């Protein structure tokens, strides 16, 4: 799985960021097809859902232009992935506490 660091993604313009986000989601979901109990992939999918849930209206317009649709998710979905990751690996609480509390 190709890795996109948060610093790298935050310095991108919107179009490459949205393209990489779609690719990222596809790769993480592919990992979960292979191993549904992969706590790292669950955590990463939770992060993806968290970011998509907070998408701004103008980012949604760009996504609609690029993909024909807007990626959708919710903070509830993000929370479910974070909680599943935590149940499988208790160390994720340390790394996810702020995201968990924001999604809650």
C-alpha positions in Angstrom: 0.0 0.0 0.0 1.4 3.4 -1.0 1.7 5.7 2.0 0.7 9.4 1.9 2.0 11.2 4.9 -0.2 13.9 6.5 2.4 16.6 5.8 2.6 15.6 2.2 -1.1 15.6 1.7 -1.6 18.9 3.6 0.8 20.6 1.1 -1.0 19.5 -2.0 -3.5 21.6 -3.9 -7.1 20.3 -3.9 -7.2 18.4 -7.2 -4.2 16.1 -6.4 -5.4 15.8 -2.8 -8.8 14.5 -3.9 -7.3 12.2 -6.4 -4.9 10.7 -3.8 -7.7 10.5 -1.3 -9.8 8.3 -3.7 -6.7 6.1 -4.4 -6.0 5.9 -0.6 -9.5 4.8 0.2 -9.4 2.1 -2.5 -6.1 0.7 -1.2 -7.2 0.7 2.4 -10.4 -1.1 1.5 -8.4 -3.6 -0.5 -6.3 -4.3 2.6 -9.4 -4.9 4.7 -10.7 -7.4 2.1 -7.5 -9.4 2.6 -7.5 -9.0 6.4 -10.7 -7.5 8.0 -9.0 -7.5 11.4 -6.1 -5.2 10.3 -6.2 -2.5 13.0 -3.9 -0.2 11.0 -6.1 -0.3 8.0 -9.2 0.2 10.2 -7.6 3.3 11.8 -6.6 4.7 8.4 -10.1 4.2 7.0 -11.4 6.0 10.1 -9.1 8.9 9.4 -10.2 9.0 5.8 -13.9 9.0 6.8 -13.2 11.7 9.4 -11.6 13.9 6.7 -14.4 13.3 4.2 -17.1 14.0 6.8 -15.6 17.5 7.2 -15.3 18.2 3.5 -16.0 21.9 2.6 -18.6 22.8 0.0 -16.0 24.0 -2.5 -14.0 20.8 -2.1 -17.2 18.9 -2.8 -17.7 20.9 -6.0 -14.1 20.0 -7.1 -14.7 16.3 -6.3 -18.0 16.4 -8.2 -16.2 17.8 -11.2 -13.3 15.3 -11.0 -15.3 12.1 -10.1 -18.9 12.9 -11.1 -19.8 12.4 -7.4 -18.7 13.6 -4.0 -17.1 11.2 -1.6 -19.4 10.8 1.4 -18.9 9.7 4.9 -19.9 10.6 8.4 -18.3 11.2 11.8 -20.3 8.2 13.0 -18.7 6.0 10.3 -15.3 7.3 11.3 -16.0 6.5 14.9 -17.0 3.0 14.1 -13.7 2.3 12.3 -11.7 4.0 15.1 -13.5 1.8 17.7 -12.9 -1.4 15.7 -9.2 -0.5 15.4 -9.1 0.1 19.2 -10.8 -3.2 20.0 -8.2 -5.0 18.0 -5.2 -3.0 19.2 -5.6 -1.0 22.5 -2.5 1.1 21.6 -4.7 2.9 19.0 -6.4 4.8 21.8 -3.2 6.7 22.4 -2.8 7.6 18.8 -6.5 8.3 18.1 -7.8 10.0 21.3 -8.3 13.4 19.7 -9.9 12.1 16.6 -12.1 9.8 18.6 -13.3 12.6 20.8 -13.9 14.9 17.8 -15.8 12.2 16.0 -17.8 11.3 19.1 
